Amino acid sequence: MCTIGVETRSKRSGTLIPDLFIDRYMTRLDGFYIRVYLYLVRHYFGSNPDRRDCTDFSIETMADFLGCMETDAHRALRGLADEGLLSVTLDSKKRVTGIKLVDLFEAPASDARDLQATQNLQTYREAPARTAGGRYAAVDSTPGFIAEPAASYQADEPDDTPDYKAMEKAFAVTNDCIKRFSEDPAYDGLTVGLEGILSGPLAGEWFRLMLFAYEELHFSKDLIYYLFEYCIEIGKRDARYMTKVAIGWAEHGISTEEEAKLHVMEFDDISRIVREQFGLRGNFGKIQLDYILRWGREWHLSAPLVCEACRRTVQNTSKSDFRYADKILTDWYKKGVRSLEDVATADNAHAAKKSSSAGRKADPARTNRFSDHAQREYSENEYSSLELAMRNRH
């Protein structure tokens, strides 16, 4: 091994963070999202021009630097794209293959609302952007990143099912909406109560979420209060996360506080089962909690189903491998498996397919190299003559 000398032009280095990011985005982003964004800014807008070379960037190096899994890095980049801080290109598996940063320095503070509105038009494009070495293609920092809405955006949505995600993206706080809310006696005192939960003013995205839940989701006062209370209790203060929970409740048909508590109780059962099956103690880590939230909050999988996946994980790997369990549950989720009866049906179908495949491989008609020749048939007289000839030989 040889020693390499490293020289620098200056003893000082630094990365400028746009005021717009601090004023508008930092307070509502998840902490991990902030880390990913700061890593990107450091990588491309740092004072060291040598660090602006996009060819030395990859999801693998970023995940290794941040101490997370690559799937979490991909998810964070997609989340930052939803916030309008960057745009991404994805492959068929929803993995990020290209990144295009928005230069917030070029966006005046007065244009913050307009910049936020651009995320309503953000779409993901499937376009390869990697070089032969697996690195990412050029990263553009110019703000011109808006793409046309995807034509098939609502293609998979039933006609009679509200698209709450689209409703949330299109929702805008207006004076009329604020007036309706403030004059509705059924919601009197809600703002003060939510500020008590947050231990601070109800502003920004939290205020928007309250009005969205009131105006579009038609949540009751108690349900909105419990939404904030529950998310704060599990350590999720991010308004974007709260919004996803609210949309999940609406999609699940939850309209009262009692129904929400029953729904949360089911999620608590999933957490308890995961602890029991994996033999865990203490609080879940962020990555572990993200898995559990996806299984329970996003996919609405039942506790027995998650229990079976964890049991098979321990049986096959002899350890508490969340990634392995997630692969099992992802496969079941995509196949529409929602109960243990569905698991048994899927197992039987897999076993039958495997048995049929093994039977085809063991079929003598396929494996016997002499079977291609037609076999001669003998009559009884011919058999008798052959038997007599064999006896006369002895």
Secondary structure, 3 states (H helix, E strand, C coil): CCCCCCCCCCCCCCECCCHHHHHHHCCCCCHHHHHHHHHHHHHHHECCHHHHCHHHCCHHHHHHHHCCCHHHHHHHHHHHHHCCCEEEEECCCCCEEEEEECCHHHCCHHHHHHHHHHHHHCCCEECCCECCCCCECCCCCCCCCCCCCCCCCCCCCCCCCCCHHHHHHHCCCCHHHHHHHHHCHHHCCHHHHHHHHHCCCCCHHHHHHHHHHHHCCCCCHHHHHHHHHHHHHCCCCCHHHHHHHHHHHHHCCCCCHHHHHHHHHHHHHHHHHHHHHHCCCCCCCHHHHHHHHHHHHHCCCCHHHHHHHHHHHHHHHCCCCHHHHHHHHHHHHHHCCCCHHHHHHHHHHHHHHHHHHHHHHHCHHHHCCCCCCCCCCCCHHHHHHHHHHHHHHC
